[in-house]
Amino acid sequence: MSHSTTAAPKSATTLLTKTLAEWATALKYEDLSPETVQACKLFWFDSVGCALGGSQQEDAQILLAHHQEMLGQSSSGAGACTCFVSGFKTNPVDAAFMNNHMIRAMDYNDIYWKADPCHPSDIIAGPLALCEMLGLSGKDLLLGTAIAYEIEMRLCEFGLPGVREYGWHHATLTAFAAPIAAGRMLGLSVTQMINAIGISASRTFTPGAVTAGKLTNMKNTVDPWAARMGVESALLAKRGYTGPEHIIDGKEGLFAVFNHVQYKGSPARFDAELLTRDLPKCPKCRWRILDCGMKSFPVEALSHAPLTAMMKVVQQNGIKPDQVTEIKVEVIARAADILGDPHKYRPDSKETADHSLPYCMAVGLVDGMVTPLQFKEERVLDKKLIPVMDMVKVVPNEEFEALFPKFQPSRVTITTKDGKSYSLRVDVPKGDPRDPMTEAEISVKFHALGDGVIGRAKCETLRSALMNLENITDVRTLLPLTVC
């Protein structure tokens, strides 16, 4: 049922942070179902591939150089934890941040979108860093991964209609999930876990400006930064540092703060029961990770259905780019708002281009594919694409709005110079759990991103290790495989 954010303060025994802490601290690897373990491994396979490609992005290289300089270290560094590709050794907080950022840097990692969007793999390098620091096993890492997905995905469901609609970014929610996954790796007590959540969420509220209008490096940084705070908060809580236990549903917590926000004339609301109802505790339980999707294109999630539709229309009808006069794209209202605002018709960076429907549709039509190559600076700034972008008309469709988020419907209609129109509707893009990417399909993506970074042979060895995580007794043996 719906929980009003105006509810009176509760006793400590009923606060949501306590319920979440009790659940997470009691979990063990044996509580995961075989399907959940397999899903965790596949998401690690996909995420590390994204990180290998992400390591080559300018923002990832800036962050590495910054942290090396801040620590006054050589390129090899000194610390308990390893950064992907460079092998830079540092503390678990910074390693979690940089590795999570590499996973996120290309906007090619996983996606779950209900009331809010989220990318749970933005969190999982936190548990990895702590597993490396402590010499924990692959089973420990798989448990931390399942916890991260479970809470992050529930958080992006419980807003009514969601923090994105209230003007806030989902990194605000990641700040509540990240310390739980990190804290379980540290073996926090219930009290320590409550404190970790309070410390982290006190520090990381993120406005939606980072994904509105002209986009910057912060678009791919805020979620990893929230995950970074989760790791540091868990480490502080382990030492006895305290944070507000009422950070979600108590005095001036999340619910109370958002109660001041109006959405269509009513105060923002959250479904508190959804956050804790049927939390999985056994192999027979349903774990949320099974409902998360992957990306077959390195672009914002709501672009996938229209891109899928356009590529199919073009291929099925043999349409050439010079024959097209208009590409009409019907999508849900939030997709039109995020992906079709005026600035998206003249992207001047990768960050804006991969959140631009006009650019993605135009480059997909002209190049016949949408891969990381299409987001290199010279292609994004190619003025020859401007007339094609201007042919793209992004239109909100009220019928589709009613079907979201169960479906992500989009209809693409291509009009050609001879006056003919070709139309196709797609409700479920490739990578959705209803049309999931197979291990073989993930492997193609993995090698496309990683072979040029660490070499094909090492990519194959890394693939084998990731798909056998449950048999790794010490995660520290895994990290050298991610280094070139």
Backbone torsions as a table, in degrees:
resi	resn	phi	psi	omega
1	MET	NA	166.6	-177.2
2	SER	-77.6	138.1	179.6
3	HIS	-114.4	117.7	-178.5
4	SER	-72.2	140.9	178.3
5	THR	-74.1	-1.8	178.9
6	THR	-94.0	7.2	-177.0
7	ALA	-58.9	148.3	-179.7
8	ALA	-67.9	155.4	178.1
9	PRO	-56.4	145.3	-177.2
10	LYS	-108.4	166.5	174.1
11	SER	-73.7	160.7	-176.6
12	ALA	-61.1	-26.0	-176.0
13	THR	-73.1	-15.7	-177.3
14	THR	-115.2	-0.5	179.6
15	LEU	-65.4	145.1	-175.5
16	LEU	-62.9	-33.2	179.0
17	THR	-61.8	-34.2	178.5
18	LYS	-68.9	-42.3	178.6
19	THR	-61.4	-45.8	179.6
20	LEU	-65.3	-40.3	-179.2
21	ALA	-66.0	-41.9	179.0
22	GLU	-62.9	-40.1	178.9
23	TRP	-64.4	-51.2	-173.8
24	ALA	-66.7	-41.9	-176.2
25	THR	-69.2	-21.6	-178.8
26	ALA	-87.9	-13.6	-174.8
27	LEU	-72.6	149.7	173.3
28	LYS	-138.2	164.8	-176.1
29	TYR	-54.9	-37.6	-176.8
30	GLU	-65.3	-11.7	177.9
31	ASP	-80.3	-11.1	-179.7
32	LEU	-82.9	141.1	175.7
33	SER	-78.4	157.6	176.2
34	PRO	-56.8	-36.9	178.5
35	GLU	-65.6	-36.5	178.9
36	THR	-68.7	-42.1	177.2
37	VAL	-60.1	-44.8	179.1
38	GLN	-62.3	-42.8	179.0
39	ALA	-62.9	-41.9	178.4
40	CYS	-59.1	-42.7	-179.6
41	LYS	-65.9	-41.5	179.3
42	LEU	-64.7	-39.0	178.9
43	PHE	-70.1	-31.8	173.7
44	TRP	-67.4	-40.0	177.8
45	PHE	-59.5	-48.2	179.3
46	ASP	-65.8	-41.9	-175.0
47	SER	-68.4	-41.0	179.3
48	VAL	-67.0	-36.9	174.0
49	GLY	-59.3	-44.5	177.6
50	CYS	-61.5	-37.8	180.0
51	ALA	-67.3	-39.6	178.4
52	LEU	-60.7	-45.4	175.8
53	GLY	-67.9	-39.8	-178.5
54	GLY	-64.5	-26.7	-179.8
55	SER	-63.2	-20.4	-178.1
56	GLN	-89.6	-4.3	179.7
57	GLN	-76.0	148.5	-176.0
58	GLU	-59.1	-40.6	-177.4
59	ASP	-66.8	-36.8	177.4
60	ALA	-64.8	-37.6	179.8
61	GLN	-71.7	-33.6	174.8
62	ILE	-63.7	-45.3	-179.1
63	LEU	-62.5	-41.4	178.6
64	LEU	-62.5	-47.5	179.9
65	ALA	-61.5	-39.7	179.7
66	HIS	-62.2	-47.4	-177.1
67	HIS	-69.6	-34.6	175.4
68	GLN	-62.7	-44.4	-179.6
69	GLU	-67.9	-41.2	-178.5
70	MET	-62.7	-34.4	-179.2
71	LEU	-88.5	-6.1	-179.7
72	GLY	64.2	31.5	-174.6
73	GLN	-103.8	162.1	170.5
74	SER	-73.7	179.8	-179.1
75	SER	-63.2	-21.9	-179.7
76	SER	-83.9	-30.2	177.5
77	GLY	72.7	-175.3	178.7
78	ALA	-152.7	121.9	-178.6
79	GLY	169.1	177.6	-174.9
80	ALA	-85.6	-14.7	-170.4
81	CYS	-123.8	151.2	-170.7
82	THR	-108.5	134.1	171.2
83	CYS	-89.2	136.9	179.6
84	PHE	-54.5	148.1	171.0
85	VAL	69.8	-59.7	-177.5
86	SER	-72.8	-28.4	-175.8
87	GLY	77.3	6.0	179.0
88	PHE	-55.7	129.9	-178.4
89	LYS	-99.9	129.6	-176.7
90	THR	-152.2	-168.4	179.9
91	ASN	-79.2	163.7	-175.6
92	PRO	-65.6	-28.5	-179.9
93	VAL	-67.6	-49.5	-179.4
94	ASP	-71.2	-36.2	177.6
95	ALA	-64.0	-41.9	178.0
96	ALA	-60.2	-44.1	-179.2
97	PHE	-63.0	-52.1	-175.6
98	MET	-67.4	-38.7	178.8
99	ASN	-70.4	-39.7	174.8
100	ASN	-62.1	-39.5	179.2
101	HIS	-64.4	-40.5	178.4
102	MET	-62.7	-38.9	175.8
103	ILE	-59.6	-38.0	-173.5
104	ARG	-88.0	-22.6	-163.1
105	ALA	-54.9	-31.9	-176.2
106	MET	-97.6	0.6	-176.0
107	ASP	55.3	40.0	-174.7
108	TYR	-116.7	-1.3	-176.5
109	ASN	-85.7	-170.4	-169.1
110	ASP	-62.5	170.1	-178.1
111	ILE	-152.0	135.3	171.8
112	TYR	-136.8	127.5	-176.5
113	TRP	-136.0	111.4	172.2
114	LYS	-119.1	-112.0	174.0
115	ALA	-63.8	-39.1	177.0
116	ASP	-125.2	160.5	171.3
117	PRO	-85.1	159.6	168.6
118	CYS	-158.0	160.9	177.6
119	HIS	-129.8	86.4	-173.7
120	PRO	-58.3	-26.5	179.3
121	SER	-68.2	-10.9	172.8
122	ASP	-64.8	-13.2	-174.9
123	ILE	-101.2	-30.5	-160.6
124	ILE	-70.4	-16.9	175.2
125	ALA	-70.2	-14.6	174.0
126	GLY	-66.9	-58.0	174.0
127	PRO	-56.1	-36.1	178.7
128	LEU	-60.5	-47.0	-178.3
129	ALA	-61.4	-41.1	-179.5
130	LEU	-71.4	-35.5	174.8
131	CYS	-62.9	-40.8	178.1
132	GLU	-65.8	-43.7	-178.9
133	MET	-60.3	-39.8	-173.5
134	LEU	-97.0	-5.1	-177.8
135	GLY	69.4	35.7	-179.4
136	LEU	-80.0	172.5	-173.3
137	SER	-93.4	171.1	174.3
138	GLY	-63.0	-32.3	177.3
139	LYS	-63.8	-39.8	176.3
140	ASP	-61.4	-43.7	-179.6
141	LEU	-64.4	-40.0	178.7
142	LEU	-64.0	-38.6	176.6
143	LEU	-64.0	-46.6	178.2
144	GLY	-60.7	-35.3	178.6
145	THR	-65.9	-47.0	-179.9
146	ALA	-62.0	-38.2	178.0
147	ILE	-64.9	-45.4	-179.7
148	ALA	-58.0	-46.8	179.8
149	TYR	-64.9	-43.8	-176.0
150	GLU	-58.9	-50.1	-175.5
151	ILE	-75.5	-42.6	-179.9
152	GLU	-60.8	-42.2	-178.2
153	MET	-69.8	-38.0	176.2
154	ARG	-65.5	-39.3	179.5
155	LEU	-62.3	-35.6	-178.2
156	CYS	-82.5	0.3	173.7
157	GLU	-98.8	-26.2	-164.1
158	PHE	-88.2	-4.2	173.0
159	GLY	-78.9	143.1	-179.3
160	LEU	-121.6	96.6	4.9
161	PRO	-88.7	-10.4	179.4
162	GLY	149.3	152.3	-176.1
163	VAL	-65.1	-25.9	176.2
164	ARG	-59.6	-39.1	179.2
165	GLU	-72.3	-19.4	177.3
166	TYR	-89.5	-1.8	177.5
167	GLY	96.1	14.4	-179.0
168	TRP	-117.4	152.4	-179.5
169	HIS	-87.2	153.2	-176.7
170	HIS	-69.3	-10.3	172.4
171	ALA	-60.0	-24.8	173.8
172	THR	-56.8	-38.9	-179.4
173	LEU	-80.1	-34.6	178.3
174	THR	-57.5	-31.6	179.5
175	ALA	-62.0	-21.8	177.3
176	PHE	-88.9	-30.4	-176.4
177	ALA	-84.5	-41.8	-172.5
178	ALA	-58.2	-43.3	-179.3
179	PRO	-67.5	-23.0	179.7
180	ILE	-71.9	-46.2	177.6
181	ALA	-64.2	-43.8	179.3
182	ALA	-65.9	-43.0	-178.0
183	GLY	-62.4	-34.1	179.0
184	ARG	-67.3	-34.6	177.8
185	MET	-65.7	-30.3	-179.9
186	LEU	-86.7	-4.9	-179.2
187	GLY	68.3	36.0	-178.5
188	LEU	-62.1	149.9	171.1
189	SER	-75.7	171.1	178.5
190	VAL	-57.7	-46.3	-179.0
191	THR	-63.2	-43.9	178.8
192	GLN	-63.7	-38.7	179.4
193	MET	-65.3	-41.1	176.6
194	ILE	-58.9	-43.7	179.2
195	ASN	-65.1	-40.4	-179.9
196	ALA	-60.5	-43.2	177.9
197	ILE	-61.7	-45.1	-179.3
198	GLY	-63.7	-41.5	179.0
199	ILE	-62.8	-49.5	-175.6
200	SER	-63.9	-50.9	-175.6
201	ALA	-70.2	-20.8	176.9
202	SER	-67.2	-22.5	-168.6
203	ARG	-106.5	-14.0	-165.1
204	THR	-131.9	73.2	168.4
205	PHE	-103.7	131.1	-170.6
206	THR	-123.6	118.5	179.0
207	PRO	-69.8	153.3	-177.7
208	GLY	-69.0	-5.3	-179.4
209	ALA	-56.2	-25.4	-176.6
210	VAL	-68.2	-18.3	176.3
211	THR	-121.4	18.4	179.7
212	ALA	-111.0	138.2	176.7
213	GLY	63.7	-137.5	179.7
214	LYS	-68.7	126.0	-176.1
215	LEU	-98.7	151.4	-176.2
216	THR	-127.1	-175.5	177.0
217	ASN	-58.7	-25.2	-177.2
218	MET	-68.1	-18.2	179.1
219	LYS	-56.2	-42.0	-178.8
220	ASN	-96.9	8.0	-174.5
221	THR	-108.7	-31.6	-172.0
222	VAL	-63.3	-38.6	-179.8
223	ASP	-70.1	-48.5	173.4
224	PRO	-57.3	-33.1	179.0
225	TRP	-68.6	-38.4	175.6
226	ALA	-64.4	-39.0	177.3
227	ALA	-66.1	-37.0	175.0
228	ARG	-57.3	-45.4	179.9
229	MET	-63.7	-32.7	177.8
230	GLY	-63.1	-41.8	178.2
231	VAL	-65.4	-48.3	-179.4
232	GLU	-63.3	-37.6	-179.9
233	SER	-65.1	-41.2	178.7
234	ALA	-64.5	-40.8	178.2
235	LEU	-64.7	-40.0	177.7
236	LEU	-66.7	-42.1	179.6
237	ALA	-63.0	-35.5	177.4
238	LYS	-58.6	-32.3	-179.8
239	ARG	-86.4	-3.9	178.6
240	GLY	106.2	3.1	177.6
241	TYR	-67.8	145.0	-174.7
242	THR	-115.1	155.8	177.7
243	GLY	-143.6	162.3	-174.8
244	PRO	-65.8	119.8	178.5
245	GLU	-70.6	-18.5	-177.0
246	HIS	-94.9	23.5	-172.6
247	ILE	-65.9	-20.3	179.1
248	ILE	-98.6	-60.7	-169.2
249	ASP	-120.0	22.8	177.3
250	GLY	-109.7	-165.2	-176.6
251	LYS	-60.0	122.7	178.9
252	GLU	57.2	28.4	174.1
253	GLY	-87.8	-165.3	-176.0
254	LEU	-52.9	-50.0	-177.0
255	PHE	-62.9	-45.4	-177.1
256	ALA	-66.0	-40.6	179.7
257	VAL	-63.2	-45.6	-178.9
258	PHE	-73.1	-16.0	177.0
259	ASN	-62.4	-20.7	178.1
260	HIS	-81.2	-9.7	-177.9
261	VAL	-90.9	131.3	178.9
262	GLN	-100.0	135.9	174.0
263	TYR	-129.5	112.6	-177.7
264	LYS	52.3	41.6	174.2
265	GLY	87.1	-0.9	-179.5
266	SER	-125.3	152.4	178.0
267	PRO	-65.6	149.7	176.1
268	ALA	-60.9	145.6	-178.5
269	ARG	-135.6	161.4	177.4
270	PHE	-136.7	145.8	176.4
271	ASP	-95.0	90.3	-174.7
272	ALA	-63.1	-35.6	-178.3
273	GLU	-63.8	-35.0	-179.6
274	LEU	-61.3	-30.6	-177.2
275	LEU	-67.5	-30.4	-173.9
276	THR	-118.5	-10.1	-176.7
277	ARG	-66.8	129.1	176.3
278	ASP	55.6	39.1	173.2
279	LEU	-57.0	129.0	-174.3
280	PRO	-67.4	136.4	-177.9
281	LYS	-134.8	6.4	-175.6
282	CYS	-156.8	166.3	-178.8
283	PRO	-63.8	-20.5	-179.8
284	LYS	-87.9	-7.6	-179.8
285	CYS	-77.6	158.1	176.8
286	ARG	-89.3	119.4	178.6
287	TRP	-96.9	138.9	-174.3
288	ARG	-61.7	-29.4	-175.5
289	ILE	-56.4	-25.4	179.8
290	LEU	-68.5	-13.5	-179.3
291	ASP	-103.2	3.8	-178.9
292	CYS	-88.4	150.5	-178.2
293	GLY	-110.6	169.1	175.3
294	MET	-118.3	167.2	-178.5
295	LYS	-106.3	126.8	173.8
296	SER	-92.0	-10.8	173.9
297	PHE	-124.4	146.2	-179.9
298	PRO	-83.8	56.1	-174.6
299	VAL	-138.9	172.0	177.8
300	GLU	-57.0	143.2	-167.6
301	ALA	-57.1	-40.0	-175.2
302	LEU	-74.8	-3.5	173.9
303	SER	-83.4	-16.2	-170.9
304	HIS	-66.8	-44.0	-179.5
305	ALA	-64.1	-49.1	178.2
306	PRO	-63.9	-36.3	177.0
307	LEU	-64.3	-44.1	177.7
308	THR	-58.6	-45.1	-179.3
309	ALA	-63.2	-46.2	-177.9
310	MET	-64.2	-44.2	-177.7
311	MET	-62.4	-37.8	178.8
312	LYS	-67.8	-42.3	179.6
313	VAL	-61.1	-45.9	-179.1
314	VAL	-62.6	-46.1	-177.2
315	GLN	-68.5	-42.4	-176.6
316	GLN	-68.4	-27.4	-175.1
317	ASN	-113.1	5.3	177.2
318	GLY	59.6	37.3	-177.0
319	ILE	-78.2	132.7	177.2
320	LYS	-98.4	147.7	-179.0
321	PRO	-54.2	-38.4	-176.5
322	ASP	-76.4	-2.6	177.1
323	GLN	-91.6	-12.9	-169.7
324	VAL	-88.0	137.4	174.6
325	THR	-113.9	-23.3	179.4
326	GLU	-156.3	142.9	172.0
327	ILE	-124.0	103.7	178.9
328	LYS	-90.5	126.9	-176.8
329	VAL	-120.2	111.1	177.6
330	GLU	-98.0	125.0	-176.4
331	VAL	-141.8	175.7	175.2
332	ILE	-69.6	161.1	-172.7
333	ALA	-59.6	-41.4	-176.8
334	ARG	-68.2	-30.3	176.1
335	ALA	-67.6	-41.4	177.6
336	ALA	-62.8	-37.9	-178.3
337	ASP	-69.9	-45.3	-176.8
338	ILE	-74.1	-41.3	-166.4
339	LEU	-106.1	-8.3	-175.0
340	GLY	-127.2	16.4	178.7
341	ASP	-69.9	162.8	-172.5
342	PRO	-51.9	-38.6	-177.4
343	HIS	-65.5	-25.7	-178.2
344	LYS	-71.3	-10.8	177.3
345	TYR	-85.0	-8.3	177.5
346	ARG	-138.0	62.3	-178.9
347	PRO	-64.3	140.7	179.0
348	ASP	-125.2	15.0	177.2
349	SER	-154.8	162.3	176.1
350	LYS	-59.9	-41.7	-176.2
351	GLU	-59.4	-38.8	177.9
352	THR	-78.3	-37.9	-177.1
353	ALA	-62.8	-40.8	-177.6
354	ASP	-79.0	-1.8	171.3
355	HIS	-114.0	21.6	-177.7
356	SER	-117.9	112.5	175.3
357	LEU	-64.4	-42.8	177.9
358	PRO	-56.4	-44.1	-179.2
359	TYR	-67.9	-48.6	-176.7
360	CYS	-60.9	-42.3	179.4
361	MET	-67.6	-41.1	-178.6
362	ALA	-65.4	-48.4	-177.1
363	VAL	-70.8	-31.5	176.2
364	GLY	-66.2	-39.2	177.9
365	LEU	-66.1	-47.5	-174.5
366	VAL	-73.9	-44.1	-175.2
367	ASP	-89.3	-17.2	-178.4
368	GLY	76.2	10.8	178.9
369	MET	-164.1	158.9	174.0
370	VAL	-132.0	99.6	-177.5
371	THR	-130.0	177.8	176.1
372	PRO	-54.6	-27.4	179.2
373	LEU	-60.8	-31.5	-177.7
374	GLN	-74.0	-5.2	-178.6
375	PHE	-115.5	16.7	170.2
376	LYS	-72.1	149.4	-171.6
377	GLU	-54.3	-42.6	-176.0
378	GLU	-65.1	-31.3	179.3
379	ARG	-77.8	-41.9	179.3
380	VAL	-59.0	-36.9	-175.8
381	LEU	-92.4	5.6	-178.9
382	ASP	-68.2	111.8	-175.9
383	LYS	-67.0	-16.4	178.1
384	LYS	-65.9	-19.0	179.4
385	LEU	-82.9	-15.3	-175.7
386	ILE	-59.4	-47.8	178.3
387	PRO	-61.2	-32.5	178.9
388	VAL	-71.8	-42.8	176.9
389	MET	-58.5	-38.4	-178.5
390	ASP	-68.8	-15.8	175.9
391	MET	-81.5	-11.6	-177.5
392	VAL	-85.9	122.3	179.2
393	LYS	-113.9	111.6	-178.7
394	VAL	-94.3	121.3	-172.1
395	VAL	-128.2	126.5	174.7
396	PRO	-71.5	142.6	-177.9
397	ASN	-122.6	115.3	-176.5
398	GLU	-64.3	-34.4	178.4
399	GLU	-61.7	-42.3	-179.7
400	PHE	-67.8	-34.8	-178.2
401	GLU	-56.3	-39.3	-177.4
402	ALA	-69.1	-20.0	-177.6
403	LEU	-91.7	-14.7	-178.5
404	PHE	-83.9	140.8	10.6
405	PRO	-97.8	2.1	179.2
406	LYS	-56.1	-38.8	175.1
407	PHE	-125.7	160.6	175.4
408	GLN	-118.3	66.1	-170.8
409	PRO	-69.0	145.8	174.4
410	SER	-152.2	141.3	174.1
411	ARG	-123.1	129.1	178.3
412	VAL	-113.5	128.2	177.2
413	THR	-121.2	117.7	180.0
414	ILE	-103.2	124.2	176.3
415	THR	-104.7	133.8	-178.1
416	THR	-108.5	170.2	-174.6
417	LYS	-62.6	-23.4	178.7
418	ASP	-85.4	8.1	176.5
419	GLY	86.3	-0.7	179.5
420	LYS	-81.8	152.2	178.1
421	SER	-124.6	141.9	179.6
422	TYR	-128.7	125.1	-172.0
423	SER	-130.3	146.2	176.2
424	LEU	-151.9	137.9	176.7
425	ARG	-108.9	136.5	176.3
426	VAL	-127.3	126.8	-179.7
427	ASP	-100.5	-29.6	-175.2
428	VAL	-130.2	107.4	-179.3
429	PRO	-73.9	158.8	175.6
430	LYS	-59.6	134.1	-177.2
431	GLY	106.3	-20.7	172.5
432	ASP	-61.2	146.4	-179.6
433	PRO	-59.0	-17.5	175.0
434	ARG	-83.5	-12.2	173.1
435	ASP	-143.7	65.8	-168.1
436	PRO	-72.5	156.7	171.6
437	MET	-76.6	134.2	178.0
438	THR	-80.7	167.6	176.5
439	GLU	-58.8	-37.7	179.0
440	ALA	-64.7	-40.2	179.2
441	GLU	-69.0	-38.7	175.9
442	ILE	-63.8	-36.6	-179.6
443	SER	-62.3	-39.9	177.0
444	VAL	-60.2	-46.4	178.5
445	LYS	-63.0	-44.0	-178.6
446	PHE	-59.2	-47.4	-178.6
447	HIS	-71.2	-33.7	177.5
448	ALA	-62.6	-34.1	-178.8
449	LEU	-87.5	-31.8	-169.3
450	GLY	-105.2	-25.3	-174.4
451	ASP	-58.4	-39.0	-179.2
452	GLY	-78.7	-5.4	-176.8
453	VAL	-103.0	-51.0	-178.8
454	ILE	-118.3	-0.6	179.0
455	GLY	94.1	147.7	-175.1
456	ARG	-65.4	-39.4	-178.2
457	ALA	-62.3	-45.8	179.9
458	LYS	-68.0	-34.1	176.2
459	CYS	-60.0	-40.3	179.6
460	GLU	-66.6	-41.2	178.4
461	THR	-64.6	-41.5	179.6
462	LEU	-65.5	-41.8	177.8
463	ARG	-57.4	-46.9	-179.4
464	SER	-60.5	-42.5	-179.6
465	ALA	-64.6	-43.9	-178.6
466	LEU	-65.4	-36.7	-178.9
467	MET	-82.7	3.3	174.5
468	ASN	-129.8	33.7	-175.5
469	LEU	-56.4	-35.8	-176.2
470	GLU	-65.4	-15.1	-179.8
471	ASN	-99.5	-0.4	178.6
472	ILE	-84.8	120.1	-177.1
473	THR	-84.0	-22.6	179.8
474	ASP	-141.8	114.1	-176.5
475	VAL	-61.2	-21.2	179.6
476	ARG	-60.8	-21.3	177.8
477	THR	-78.0	-15.9	-178.1
478	LEU	-81.2	-39.2	-170.3
479	LEU	-60.2	-38.7	178.7
480	PRO	-59.1	-24.1	179.5
481	LEU	-70.9	-16.8	-179.4
482	THR	-92.1	1.2	-173.5
483	VAL	-106.0	138.1	-178.4
484	CYS	-79.9	NA	NA
